[in-house]
Amino acid sequence: MAILPGLNIYHMERDINQLIQNCLQFFSDNCYTQHRIDKYQSLWKCGILRYMKEKDLTRYTPSLGQQYIADCIPSDNLRHDDREKI
């Protein structure tokens, strides 16, 4: 999906489940291993999906993603597992 020139991505809003389905389709179409796909699904389930459920949200925006990172990912001493979450 290309972003149009002049489009402010911070106002883009998507249903999180549809966004995840699009990502899974992209991974499948681009020969990601099933192990890697399963890893991403687990990260989403235990990360952003849990965060959004706690806040009773279903629409993802880039600003929500930034807030998730600020709230849930340590900013100092970032580990490999933390990097994968973002």
ChimeraX attribute file (.defattr): number of C-alpha atoms within 10 A of each C-alpha:
attribute: neighborCount
match mode: 1-to-1
recipient: residues
	/A:1	3
	/A:2	4
	/A:3	8
	/A:4	8
	/A:5	6
	/A:6	6
	/A:7	9
	/A:8	9
	/A:9	12
	/A:10	10
	/A:11	10
	/A:12	12
	/A:13	15
	/A:14	14
	/A:15	12
	/A:16	18
	/A:17	13
	/A:18	12
	/A:19	14
	/A:20	15
	/A:21	11
	/A:22	12
	/A:23	15
	/A:24	17
	/A:25	12
	/A:26	12
	/A:27	16
	/A:28	13
	/A:29	9
	/A:30	9
	/A:31	9
	/A:32	12
	/A:33	11
	/A:34	11
	/A:35	9
	/A:36	11
	/A:37	17
	/A:38	12
	/A:39	13
	/A:40	18
	/A:41	16
	/A:42	13
	/A:43	18
	/A:44	17
	/A:45	12
	/A:46	12
	/A:47	17
	/A:48	20
	/A:49	19
	/A:50	14
	/A:51	17
	/A:52	17
	/A:53	10
	/A:54	9
	/A:55	9
	/A:56	9
	/A:57	14
	/A:58	14
	/A:59	15
	/A:60	19
	/A:61	17
	/A:62	14
	/A:63	14
	/A:64	17
	/A:65	14
	/A:66	12
	/A:67	12
	/A:68	16
	/A:69	17
	/A:70	11
	/A:71	11
	/A:72	14
	/A:73	17
	/A:74	12
	/A:75	11
	/A:76	6
	/A:77	7
	/A:78	10
	/A:79	11
	/A:80	8
	/A:81	10
	/A:82	15
	/A:83	10
	/A:84	10
	/A:85	16
	/A:86	14
